[in-house]
């Protein structure tokens, strides 16, 4: 199993410049928990890089999302 994040721009397309070139996190994670922990540590940098929301993917299957990275107003 491999867990990854797909990064989305505000228009819903793949965010560029923060991924493996296909809108996904470069690193795969062995568990869902590892992927979620990584996101908890890196979401601010992703927002600064232009990522609006993320989708958690397991072996090519969307598990949940899109989930906004923007803090509530």
mmCIF file of the N, C-alpha and C atoms, coordinates in Angstrom:
data_MODEL
# 
_entry.id   MODEL 
# 
loop_
_atom_site.group_PDB 
_atom_site.id 
_atom_site.type_symbol 
_atom_site.label_atom_id 
_atom_site.label_alt_id 
_atom_site.label_comp_id 
_atom_site.label_asym_id 
_atom_site.label_entity_id 
_atom_site.label_seq_id 
_atom_site.pdbx_PDB_ins_code 
_atom_site.Cartn_x 
_atom_site.Cartn_y 
_atom_site.Cartn_z 
_atom_site.occupancy 
_atom_site.B_iso_or_equiv 
_atom_site.pdbx_formal_charge 
_atom_site.auth_seq_id 
_atom_site.auth_comp_id 
_atom_site.auth_asym_id 
_atom_site.auth_atom_id 
_atom_site.pdbx_PDB_model_num 
ATOM 1   N N  . UNK A 1 1  ? 0.828   -1.181 0.000   1.00 0.00 ? 1  UNK A N  1 
ATOM 2   C CA . UNK A 1 1  ? 0.000   0.000  0.000   1.00 0.00 ? 1  UNK A CA 1 
ATOM 3   C C  . UNK A 1 1  ? 0.871   1.242  0.000   1.00 0.00 ? 1  UNK A C  1 
ATOM 4   N N  . UNK A 1 2  ? 0.412   2.229  -0.728  1.00 0.00 ? 2  UNK A N  1 
ATOM 5   C CA . UNK A 1 2  ? 1.103   3.512  -0.741  1.00 0.00 ? 2  UNK A CA 1 
ATOM 6   C C  . UNK A 1 2  ? 0.068   4.623  -0.644  1.00 0.00 ? 2  UNK A C  1 
ATOM 7   N N  . UNK A 1 3  ? 0.300   5.495  0.302   1.00 0.00 ? 3  UNK A N  1 
ATOM 8   C CA . UNK A 1 3  ? -0.580  6.634  0.518   1.00 0.00 ? 3  UNK A CA 1 
ATOM 9   C C  . UNK A 1 3  ? 0.133   7.887  0.030   1.00 0.00 ? 3  UNK A C  1 
ATOM 10  N N  . UNK A 1 4  ? -0.566  8.719  -0.729  1.00 0.00 ? 4  UNK A N  1 
ATOM 11  C CA . UNK A 1 4  ? -0.019  9.972  -1.222  1.00 0.00 ? 4  UNK A CA 1 
ATOM 12  C C  . UNK A 1 4  ? -1.077  11.058 -1.106  1.00 0.00 ? 4  UNK A C  1 
ATOM 13  N N  . UNK A 1 5  ? -0.633  12.290 -1.294  1.00 0.00 ? 5  UNK A N  1 
ATOM 14  C CA . UNK A 1 5  ? -1.548  13.429 -1.354  1.00 0.00 ? 5  UNK A CA 1 
ATOM 15  C C  . UNK A 1 5  ? -1.568  13.963 -2.771  1.00 0.00 ? 5  UNK A C  1 
ATOM 16  N N  . UNK A 1 6  ? -2.747  14.331 -3.261  1.00 0.00 ? 6  UNK A N  1 
ATOM 17  C CA . UNK A 1 6  ? -2.867  15.064 -4.516  1.00 0.00 ? 6  UNK A CA 1 
ATOM 18  C C  . UNK A 1 6  ? -3.138  16.511 -4.132  1.00 0.00 ? 6  UNK A C  1 
ATOM 19  N N  . UNK A 1 7  ? -2.351  17.420 -4.690  1.00 0.00 ? 7  UNK A N  1 
ATOM 20  C CA . UNK A 1 7  ? -2.426  18.836 -4.348  1.00 0.00 ? 7  UNK A CA 1 
ATOM 21  C C  . UNK A 1 7  ? -3.238  19.573 -5.408  1.00 0.00 ? 7  UNK A C  1 
ATOM 22  N N  . UNK A 1 8  ? -4.217  20.354 -4.969  1.00 0.00 ? 8  UNK A N  1 
ATOM 23  C CA . UNK A 1 8  ? -5.092  21.068 -5.894  1.00 0.00 ? 8  UNK A CA 1 
ATOM 24  C C  . UNK A 1 8  ? -4.923  22.571 -5.762  1.00 0.00 ? 8  UNK A C  1 
ATOM 25  N N  . UNK A 1 9  ? -4.977  23.237 -6.907  1.00 0.00 ? 9  UNK A N  1 
ATOM 26  C CA . UNK A 1 9  ? -4.937  24.696 -6.979  1.00 0.00 ? 9  UNK A CA 1 
ATOM 27  C C  . UNK A 1 9  ? -6.345  25.231 -6.713  1.00 0.00 ? 9  UNK A C  1 
ATOM 28  N N  . UNK A 1 10 ? -6.488  26.538 -6.504  1.00 0.00 ? 10 UNK A N  1 
ATOM 29  C CA . UNK A 1 10 ? -7.819  27.107 -6.258  1.00 0.00 ? 10 UNK A CA 1 
ATOM 30  C C  . UNK A 1 10 ? -8.841  26.802 -7.354  1.00 0.00 ? 10 UNK A C  1 
ATOM 31  N N  . UNK A 1 11 ? -8.379  26.623 -8.599  1.00 0.00 ? 11 UNK A N  1 
ATOM 32  C CA . UNK A 1 11 ? -9.313  26.329 -9.698  1.00 0.00 ? 11 UNK A CA 1 
ATOM 33  C C  . UNK A 1 11 ? -9.686  24.851 -9.779  1.00 0.00 ? 11 UNK A C  1 
ATOM 34  N N  . UNK A 1 12 ? -9.151  24.017 -8.864  1.00 0.00 ? 12 UNK A N  1 
ATOM 35  C CA . UNK A 1 12 ? -9.462  22.596 -8.844  1.00 0.00 ? 12 UNK A CA 1 
ATOM 36  C C  . UNK A 1 12 ? -8.500  21.740 -9.642  1.00 0.00 ? 12 UNK A C  1 
ATOM 37  N N  . UNK A 1 13 ? -7.619  22.369 -10.422 1.00 0.00 ? 13 UNK A N  1 
ATOM 38  C CA . UNK A 1 13 ? -6.608  21.616 -11.162 1.00 0.00 ? 13 UNK A CA 1 
ATOM 39  C C  . UNK A 1 13 ? -5.437  21.282 -10.250 1.00 0.00 ? 13 UNK A C  1 
ATOM 40  N N  . UNK A 1 14 ? -4.523  20.491 -10.768 1.00 0.00 ? 14 UNK A N  1 
ATOM 41  C CA . UNK A 1 14 ? -3.348  20.124 -9.991  1.00 0.00 ? 14 UNK A CA 1 
ATOM 42  C C  . UNK A 1 14 ? -2.495  21.353 -9.718  1.00 0.00 ? 14 UNK A C  1 
ATOM 43  N N  . UNK A 1 15 ? -2.061  21.503 -8.475  1.00 0.00 ? 15 UNK A N  1 
ATOM 44  C CA . UNK A 1 15 ? -1.144  22.587 -8.116  1.00 0.00 ? 15 UNK A CA 1 
ATOM 45  C C  . UNK A 1 15 ? 0.223   22.242 -8.690  1.00 0.00 ? 15 UNK A C  1 
ATOM 46  N N  . UNK A 1 16 ? 0.921   23.235 -9.199  1.00 0.00 ? 16 UNK A N  1 
ATOM 47  C CA . UNK A 1 16 ? 2.223   22.972 -9.817  1.00 0.00 ? 16 UNK A CA 1 
ATOM 48  C C  . UNK A 1 16 ? 3.348   23.461 -8.925  1.00 0.00 ? 16 UNK A C  1 
ATOM 49  N N  . UNK A 1 17 ? 4.504   22.858 -9.088  1.00 0.00 ? 17 UNK A N  1 
ATOM 50  C CA . UNK A 1 17 ? 5.693   23.304 -8.392  1.00 0.00 ? 17 UNK A CA 1 
ATOM 51  C C  . UNK A 1 17 ? 5.877   22.777 -6.985  1.00 0.00 ? 17 UNK A C  1 
ATOM 52  N N  . UNK A 1 18 ? 4.967   21.962 -6.491  1.00 0.00 ? 18 UNK A N  1 
ATOM 53  C CA . UNK A 1 18 ? 5.081   21.438 -5.122  1.00 0.00 ? 18 UNK A CA 1 
ATOM 54  C C  . UNK A 1 18 ? 4.942   19.920 -5.091  1.00 0.00 ? 18 UNK A C  1 
ATOM 55  N N  . UNK A 1 19 ? 5.111   19.289 -6.234  1.00 0.00 ? 19 UNK A N  1 
ATOM 56  C CA . UNK A 1 19 ? 4.760   17.876 -6.309  1.00 0.00 ? 19 UNK A CA 1 
ATOM 57  C C  . UNK A 1 19 ? 5.727   17.115 -7.210  1.00 0.00 ? 19 UNK A C  1 
ATOM 58  N N  . UNK A 1 20 ? 5.307   15.953 -7.614  1.00 0.00 ? 20 UNK A N  1 
ATOM 59  C CA . UNK A 1 20 ? 6.119   15.093 -8.469  1.00 0.00 ? 20 UNK A CA 1 
ATOM 60  C C  . UNK A 1 20 ? 5.893   15.378 -9.946  1.00 0.00 ? 20 UNK A C  1 
ATOM 61  N N  . UNK A 1 21 ? 5.215   16.486 -10.266 1.00 0.00 ? 21 UNK A N  1 
ATOM 62  C CA . UNK A 1 21 ? 4.897   16.822 -11.647 1.00 0.00 ? 21 UNK A CA 1 
ATOM 63  C C  . UNK A 1 21 ? 3.524   16.347 -12.074 1.00 0.00 ? 21 UNK A C  1 
ATOM 64  N N  . UNK A 1 22 ? 2.876   15.535 -11.261 1.00 0.00 ? 22 UNK A N  1 
ATOM 65  C CA . UNK A 1 22 ? 1.541   15.037 -11.579 1.00 0.00 ? 22 UNK A CA 1 
ATOM 66  C C  . UNK A 1 22 ? 0.542   15.417 -10.505 1.00 0.00 ? 22 UNK A C  1 
ATOM 67  N N  . UNK A 1 23 ? 0.872   16.423 -9.695  1.00 0.00 ? 23 UNK A N  1 
ATOM 68  C CA . UNK A 1 23 ? -0.057  16.884 -8.677  1.00 0.00 ? 23 UNK A CA 1 
ATOM 69  C C  . UNK A 1 23 ? -0.086  16.036 -7.425  1.00 0.00 ? 23 UNK A C  1 
ATOM 70  N N  . UNK A 1 24 ? 0.930   15.193 -7.213  1.00 0.00 ? 24 UNK A N  1 
ATOM 71  C CA . UNK A 1 24 ? 0.936   14.318 -6.037  1.00 0.00 ? 24 UNK A CA 1 
ATOM 72  C C  . UNK A 1 24 ? 2.182   14.578 -5.197  1.00 0.00 ? 24 UNK A C  1 
ATOM 73  N N  . UNK A 1 25 ? 2.076   14.241 -3.913  1.00 0.00 ? 25 UNK A N  1 
ATOM 74  C CA . UNK A 1 25 ? 3.261   14.315 -3.056  1.00 0.00 ? 25 UNK A CA 1 
ATOM 75  C C  . UNK A 1 25 ? 4.310   13.363 -3.611  1.00 0.00 ? 25 UNK A C  1 
ATOM 76  N N  . UNK A 1 26 ? 5.550   13.784 -3.572  1.00 0.00 ? 26 UNK A N  1 
ATOM 77  C CA . UNK A 1 26 ? 6.623   12.952 -4.115  1.00 0.00 ? 26 UNK A CA 1 
ATOM 78  C C  . UNK A 1 26 ? 6.812   11.684 -3.296  1.00 0.00 ? 26 UNK A C  1 
ATOM 79  N N  . UNK A 1 27 ? 6.726   11.814 -1.994  1.00 0.00 ? 27 UNK A N  1 
ATOM 80  C CA . UNK A 1 27 ? 6.929   10.662 -1.121  1.00 0.00 ? 27 UNK A CA 1 
ATOM 81  C C  . UNK A 1 27 ? 5.625   9.909  -0.937  1.00 0.00 ? 27 UNK A C  1 
ATOM 82  N N  . UNK A 1 28 ? 5.709   8.587  -0.975  1.00 0.00 ? 28 UNK A N  1 
ATOM 83  C CA . UNK A 1 28 ? 4.583   7.763  -0.588  1.00 0.00 ? 28 UNK A CA 1 
ATOM 84  C C  . UNK A 1 28 ? 4.724   7.451  0.897   1.00 0.00 ? 28 UNK A C  1 
ATOM 85  N N  . UNK A 1 29 ? 3.622   7.225  1.549   1.00 0.00 ? 29 UNK A N  1 
ATOM 86  C CA . UNK A 1 29 ? 3.625   6.957  2.979   1.00 0.00 ? 29 UNK A CA 1 
ATOM 87  C C  . UNK A 1 29 ? 3.111   5.546  3.209   1.00 0.00 ? 29 UNK A C  1 
ATOM 88  N N  . UNK A 1 30 ? 3.674   4.832  4.190   1.00 0.00 ? 30 UNK A N  1 
ATOM 89  C CA . UNK A 1 30 ? 3.255   3.444  4.402   1.00 0.00 ? 30 UNK A CA 1 
ATOM 90  C C  . UNK A 1 30 ? 1.867   3.306  5.024   1.00 0.00 ? 30 UNK A C  1 
ATOM 91  N N  . UNK A 1 31 ? 1.403   4.341  5.744   1.00 0.00 ? 31 UNK A N  1 
ATOM 92  C CA . UNK A 1 31 ? 0.090   4.264  6.391   1.00 0.00 ? 31 UNK A CA 1 
ATOM 93  C C  . UNK A 1 31 ? -0.660  5.577  6.215   1.00 0.00 ? 31 UNK A C  1 
ATOM 94  N N  . UNK A 1 32 ? -1.959  5.511  6.398   1.00 0.00 ? 32 UNK A N  1 
ATOM 95  C CA . UNK A 1 32 ? -2.786  6.713  6.363   1.00 0.00 ? 32 UNK A CA 1 
ATOM 96  C C  . UNK A 1 32 ? -2.356  7.674  7.461   1.00 0.00 ? 32 UNK A C  1 
ATOM 97  N N  . UNK A 1 33 ? -2.070  7.139  8.623   1.00 0.00 ? 33 UNK A N  1 
ATOM 98  C CA . UNK A 1 33 ? -1.641  7.965  9.747   1.00 0.00 ? 33 UNK A CA 1 
ATOM 99  C C  . UNK A 1 33 ? -0.358  8.727  9.428   1.00 0.00 ? 33 UNK A C  1 
ATOM 100 N N  . UNK A 1 34 ? 0.603   8.066  8.785   1.00 0.00 ? 34 UNK A N  1 
ATOM 101 C CA . UNK A 1 34 ? 1.850   8.733  8.399   1.00 0.00 ? 34 UNK A CA 1 
ATOM 102 C C  . UNK A 1 34 ? 1.577   9.869  7.418   1.00 0.00 ? 34 UNK A C  1 
ATOM 103 N N  . UNK A 1 35 ? 0.708   9.622  6.454   1.00 0.00 ? 35 UNK A N  1 
ATOM 104 C CA . UNK A 1 35 ? 0.364   10.655 5.472   1.00 0.00 ? 35 UNK A CA 1 
ATOM 105 C C  . UNK A 1 35 ? -0.303  11.842 6.160   1.00 0.00 ? 35 UNK A C  1 
ATOM 106 N N  . UNK A 1 36 ? -1.228  11.577 7.053   1.00 0.00 ? 36 UNK A N  1 
ATOM 107 C CA . UNK A 1 36 ? -1.928  12.658 7.746   1.00 0.00 ? 36 UNK A CA 1 
ATOM 108 C C  . UNK A 1 36 ? -1.005  13.426 8.680   1.00 0.00 ? 36 UNK A C  1 
ATOM 109 N N  . UNK A 1 37 ? -0.086  12.726 9.329   1.00 0.00 ? 37 UNK A N  1 
ATOM 110 C CA . UNK A 1 37 ? 0.885   13.413 10.188  1.00 0.00 ? 37 UNK A CA 1 
ATOM 111 C C  . UNK A 1 37 ? 1.771   14.341 9.366   1.00 0.00 ? 37 UNK A C  1 
ATOM 112 N N  . UNK A 1 38 ? 2.217   13.857 8.206   1.00 0.00 ? 38 UNK A N  1 
ATOM 113 C CA . UNK A 1 38 ? 3.057   14.676 7.328   1.00 0.00 ? 38 UNK A CA 1 
ATOM 114 C C  . UNK A 1 38 ? 2.304   15.940 6.923   1.00 0.00 ? 38 UNK A C  1 
ATOM 115 N N  . UNK A 1 39 ? 1.034   15.785 6.549   1.00 0.00 ? 39 UNK A N  1 
ATOM 116 C CA . UNK A 1 39 ? 0.247   16.946 6.141   1.00 0.00 ? 39 UNK A CA 1 
ATOM 117 C C  . UNK A 1 39 ? 0.108   17.932 7.293   1.00 0.00 ? 39 UNK A C  1 
ATOM 118 N N  . UNK A 1 40 ? -0.090  17.421 8.507   1.00 0.00 ? 40 UNK A N  1 
ATOM 119 C CA . UNK A 1 40 ? -0.204  18.291 9.670   1.00 0.00 ? 40 UNK A CA 1 
ATOM 120 C C  . UNK A 1 40 ? 1.044   19.119 9.906   1.00 0.00 ? 40 UNK A C  1 
ATOM 121 N N  . UNK A 1 41 ? 2.190   18.587 9.513   1.00 0.00 ? 41 UNK A N  1 
ATOM 122 C CA . UNK A 1 41 ? 3.452   19.304 9.686   1.00 0.00 ? 41 UNK A CA 1 
ATOM 123 C C  . UNK A 1 41 ? 3.774   20.250 8.534   1.00 0.00 ? 41 UNK A C  1 
ATOM 124 N N  . UNK A 1 42 ? 3.196   20.021 7.351   1.00 0.00 ? 42 UNK A N  1 
ATOM 125 C CA . UNK A 1 42 ? 3.601   20.756 6.153   1.00 0.00 ? 42 UNK A CA 1 
ATOM 126 C C  . UNK A 1 42 ? 2.510   21.600 5.501   1.00 0.00 ? 42 UNK A C  1 
ATOM 127 N N  . UNK A 1 43 ? 1.301   21.634 6.053   1.00 0.00 ? 43 UNK A N  1 
ATOM 128 C CA . UNK A 1 43 ? 0.211   22.305 5.346   1.00 0.00 ? 43 UNK A CA 1 
ATOM 129 C C  . UNK A 1 43 ? 0.466   23.793 5.138   1.00 0.00 ? 43 UNK A C  1 
ATOM 130 N N  . UNK A 1 44 ? 1.109   24.470 6.079   1.00 0.00 ? 44 UNK A N  1 
ATOM 131 C CA . UNK A 1 44 ? 1.352   25.909 5.917   1.00 0.00 ? 44 UNK A CA 1 
ATOM 132 C C  . UNK A 1 44 ? 2.252   26.184 4.715   1.00 0.00 ? 44 UNK A C  1 
ATOM 133 N N  . UNK A 1 45 ? 3.295   25.398 4.560   1.00 0.00 ? 45 UNK A N  1 
ATOM 134 C CA . UNK A 1 45 ? 4.182   25.562 3.416   1.00 0.00 ? 45 UNK A CA 1 
ATOM 135 C C  . UNK A 1 45 ? 3.477   25.271 2.103   1.00 0.00 ? 45 UNK A C  1 
ATOM 136 N N  . UNK A 1 46 ? 2.573   24.295 2.120   1.00 0.00 ? 46 UNK A N  1 
ATOM 137 C CA . UNK A 1 46 ? 1.807   23.999 0.914   1.00 0.00 ? 46 UNK A CA 1 
ATOM 138 C C  . UNK A 1 46 ? 0.909   25.167 0.532   1.00 0.00 ? 46 UNK A C  1 
ATOM 139 N N  . UNK A 1 47 ? 0.247   25.772 1.525   1.00 0.00 ? 47 UNK A N  1 
ATOM 140 C CA . UNK A 1 47 ? -0.608  26.936 1.259   1.00 0.00 ? 47 UNK A CA 1 
ATOM 141 C C  . UNK A 1 47 ? 0.233   28.069 0.674   1.00 0.00 ? 47 UNK A C  1 
ATOM 142 N N  . UNK A 1 48 ? 1.405   28.310 1.257   1.00 0.00 ? 48 UNK A N  1 
ATOM 143 C CA . UNK A 1 48 ? 2.293   29.360 0.755   1.00 0.00 ? 48 UNK A CA 1 
ATOM 144 C C  . UNK A 1 48 ? 2.744   29.075 -0.668  1.00 0.00 ? 48 UNK A C  1 
ATOM 145 N N  . UNK A 1 49 ? 2.828   27.809 -1.043  1.00 0.00 ? 49 UNK A N  1 
ATOM 146 C CA . UNK A 1 49 ? 3.237   27.425 -2.396  1.00 0.00 ? 49 UNK A CA 1 
ATOM 147 C C  . UNK A 1 49 ? 2.074   27.418 -3.384  1.00 0.00 ? 49 UNK A C  1 
ATOM 148 N N  . UNK A 1 50 ? 0.861   27.749 -2.917  1.00 0.00 ? 50 UNK A N  1 
ATOM 149 C CA . UNK A 1 50 ? -0.283  27.843 -3.819  1.00 0.00 ? 50 UNK A CA 1 
ATOM 150 C C  . UNK A 1 50 ? -1.248  26.684 -3.793  1.00 0.00 ? 50 UNK A C  1 
ATOM 151 N N  . UNK A 1 51 ? -1.055  25.743 -2.872  1.00 0.00 ? 51 UNK A N  1 
ATOM 152 C CA . UNK A 1 51 ? -1.994  24.618 -2.765  1.00 0.00 ? 51 UNK A CA 1 
ATOM 153 C C  . UNK A 1 51 ? -3.228  25.090 -2.001  1.00 0.00 ? 51 UNK A C  1 
ATOM 154 N N  . UNK A 1 52 ? -4.398  24.838 -2.570  1.00 0.00 ? 52 UNK A N  1 
ATOM 155 C CA . UNK A 1 52 ? -5.660  25.249 -1.962  1.00 0.00 ? 52 UNK A CA 1 
ATOM 156 C C  . UNK A 1 52 ? -6.302  24.119 -1.167  1.00 0.00 ? 52 UNK A C  1 
ATOM 157 N N  . UNK A 1 53 ? -6.202  22.899 -1.703  1.00 0.00 ? 53 UNK A N  1 
ATOM 158 C CA . UNK A 1 53 ? -6.815  21.754 -1.045  1.00 0.00 ? 53 UNK A CA 1 
ATOM 159 C C  . UNK A 1 53 ? -6.053  20.493 -1.424  1.00 0.00 ? 53 UNK A C  1 
ATOM 160 N N  . UNK A 1 54 ? -6.353  19.408 -0.715  1.00 0.00 ? 54 UNK A N  1 
ATOM 161 C CA . UNK A 1 54 ? -5.663  18.134 -0.936  1.00 0.00 ? 54 UNK A CA 1 
ATOM 162 C C  . UNK A 1 54 ? -6.669  16.993 -0.981  1.00 0.00 ? 54 UNK A C  1 
ATOM 163 N N  . UNK A 1 55 ? -6.244  15.921 -1.635  1.00 0.00 ? 55 UNK A N  1 
ATOM 164 C CA . UNK A 1 55 ? -7.013  14.677 -1.681  1.00 0.00 ? 55 UNK A CA 1 
ATOM 165 C C  . UNK A 1 55 ? -6.069  13.570 -1.232  1.00 0.00 ? 55 UNK A C  1 
ATOM 166 N N  . UNK A 1 56 ? -6.506  12.753 -0.278  1.00 0.00 ? 56 UNK A N  1 
ATOM 167 C CA . UNK A 1 56 ? -5.713  11.609 0.151   1.00 0.00 ? 56 UNK A CA 1 
ATOM 168 C C  . UNK A 1 56 ? -5.983  10.447 -0.798  1.00 0.00 ? 56 UNK A C  1 
ATOM 169 N N  . UNK A 1 57 ? -4.897  9.841  -1.287  1.00 0.00 ? 57 UNK A N  1 
ATOM 170 C CA . UNK A 1 57 ? -4.989  8.776  -2.285  1.00 0.00 ? 57 UNK A CA 1 
ATOM 171 C C  . UNK A 1 57 ? -4.277  7.534  -1.760  1.00 0.00 ? 57 UNK A C  1 
ATOM 172 N N  . UNK A 1 58 ? -4.949  6.393  -1.877  1.00 0.00 ? 58 UNK A N  1 
ATOM 173 C CA . UNK A 1 58 ? -4.340  5.102  -1.526  1.00 0.00 ? 58 UNK A CA 1 
ATOM 174 C C  . UNK A 1 58 ? -4.272  4.247  -2.780  1.00 0.00 ? 58 UNK A C  1 
ATOM 175 N N  . UNK A 1 59 ? -3.053  3.939  -3.215  1.00 0.00 ? 59 UNK A N  1 
ATOM 176 C CA . UNK A 1 59 ? -2.856  3.094  -4.401  1.00 0.00 ? 59 UNK A CA 1 
ATOM 177 C C  . UNK A 1 59 ? -3.717  3.537  -5.576  1.00 0.00 ? 59 UNK A C  1 
ATOM 178 N N  . UNK A 1 60 ? -3.768  4.837  -5.830  1.00 0.00 ? 60 UNK A N  1 
ATOM 179 C CA . UNK A 1 60 ? -4.502  5.368  -6.977  1.00 0.00 ? 60 UNK A CA 1 
ATOM 180 C C  . UNK A 1 60 ? -5.982  5.610  -6.740  1.00 0.00 ? 60 UNK A C  1 
ATOM 181 N N  . UNK A 1 61 ? -6.492  5.295  -5.562  1.00 0.00 ? 61 UNK A N  1 
ATOM 182 C CA . UNK A 1 61 ? -7.922  5.471  -5.248  1.00 0.00 ? 61 UNK A CA 1 
ATOM 183 C C  . UNK A 1 61 ? -8.079  6.630  -4.282  1.00 0.00 ? 61 UNK A C  1 
ATOM 184 N N  . UNK A 1 62 ? -8.945  7.590  -4.633  1.00 0.00 ? 62 UNK A N  1 
ATOM 185 C CA . UNK A 1 62 ? -9.227  8.704  -3.728  1.00 0.00 ? 62 UNK A CA 1 
ATOM 186 C C  . UNK A 1 62 ? -9.923  8.182  -2.480  1.00 0.00 ? 62 UNK A C  1 
ATOM 187 N N  . UNK A 1 63 ? -9.365  8.512  -1.310  1.00 0.00 ? 63 UNK A N  1 
ATOM 188 C CA . UNK A 1 63 ? -9.936  8.074  -0.040  1.00 0.00 ? 63 UNK A CA 1 
ATOM 189 C C  . UNK A 1 63 ? -10.839 9.168  0.518   1.00 0.00 ? 63 UNK A C  1 
ATOM 190 N N  . UNK A 1 64 ? -10.338 10.405 0.557   1.00 0.00 ? 64 UNK A N  1 
ATOM 191 C CA . UNK A 1 64 ? -11.188 11.532 0.930   1.00 0.00 ? 64 UNK A CA 1 
ATOM 192 C C  . UNK A 1 64 ? -10.613 12.820 0.378   1.00 0.00 ? 64 UNK A C  1 
ATOM 193 N N  . UNK A 1 65 ? -11.484 13.800 0.331   1.00 0.00 ? 65 UNK A N  1 
ATOM 194 C CA . UNK A 1 65 ? -11.103 15.112 -0.188  1.00 0.00 ? 65 UNK A CA 1 
ATOM 195 C C  . UNK A 1 65 ? -11.961 15.426 -1.393  1.00 0.00 ? 65 UNK A C  1 
ATOM 196 N N  . UNK A 1 66 ? -11.816 16.601 -1.918  1.00 0.00 ? 66 UNK A N  1 
ATOM 197 C CA . UNK A 1 66 ? -10.804 17.589 -1.533  1.00 0.00 ? 66 UNK A CA 1 
ATOM 198 C C  . UNK A 1 66 ? -11.093 18.204 -0.157  1.00 0.00 ? 66 UNK A C  1 
ATOM 199 N N  . UNK A 1 67 ? -10.001 18.423 0.552   1.00 0.00 ? 67 UNK A N  1 
ATOM 200 C CA . UNK A 1 67 ? -10.047 19.023 1.880   1.00 0.00 ? 67 UNK A CA 1 
ATOM 201 C C  . UNK A 1 67 ? -9.253  20.338 1.821   1.00 0.00 ? 67 UNK A C  1 
ATOM 202 N N  . UNK A 1 68 ? -9.919  21.424 2.165   1.00 0.00 ? 68 UNK A N  1 
ATOM 203 C CA . UNK A 1 68 ? -9.285  22.732 2.117   1.00 0.00 ? 68 UNK A CA 1 
ATOM 204 C C  . UNK A 1 68 ? -8.151  22.829 3.132   1.00 0.00 ? 68 UNK A C  1 
ATOM 205 N N  . UNK A 1 69 ? -7.093  23.525 2.740   1.00 0.00 ? 69 UNK A N  1 
ATOM 206 C CA . UNK A 1 69 ? -5.987  23.795 3.660   1.00 0.00 ? 69 UNK A CA 1 
ATOM 207 C C  . UNK A 1 69 ? -6.077  25.186 4.245   1.00 0.00 ? 69 UNK A C  1 
ATOM 208 N N  . UNK A 1 70 ? -7.041  25.959 3.803   1.00 0.00 ? 70 UNK A N  1 
ATOM 209 C CA . UNK A 1 70 ? -7.187  27.332 4.293   1.00 0.00 ? 70 UNK A CA 1 
ATOM 210 C C  . UNK A 1 70 ? -7.785  27.315 5.703   1.00 0.00 ? 70 UNK A C  1 
ATOM 211 N N  . UNK A 1 71 ? -7.179  28.092 6.609   1.00 0.00 ? 71 UNK A N  1 
ATOM 212 C CA . UNK A 1 71 ? -7.768  28.179 7.949   1.00 0.00 ? 71 UNK A CA 1 
ATOM 213 C C  . UNK A 1 71 ? -9.137  28.857 7.885   1.00 0.00 ? 71 UNK A C  1 
ATOM 214 N N  . UNK A 1 72 ? -10.030 28.520 8.810   1.00 0.00 ? 72 UNK A N  1 
ATOM 215 C CA . UNK A 1 72 ? -11.349 29.169 8.812   1.00 0.00 ? 72 UNK A CA 1 
ATOM 216 C C  . UNK A 1 72 ? -11.215 30.672 9.051   1.00 0.00 ? 72 UNK A C  1 
ATOM 217 N N  . UNK A 1 73 ? -12.126 31.412 8.468   1.00 0.00 ? 73 UNK A N  1 
ATOM 218 C CA . UNK A 1 73 ? -12.124 32.880 8.652   1.00 0.00 ? 73 UNK A CA 1 
ATOM 219 C C  . UNK A 1 73 ? -12.511 33.275 10.048  1.00 0.00 ? 73 UNK A C  1 
# 
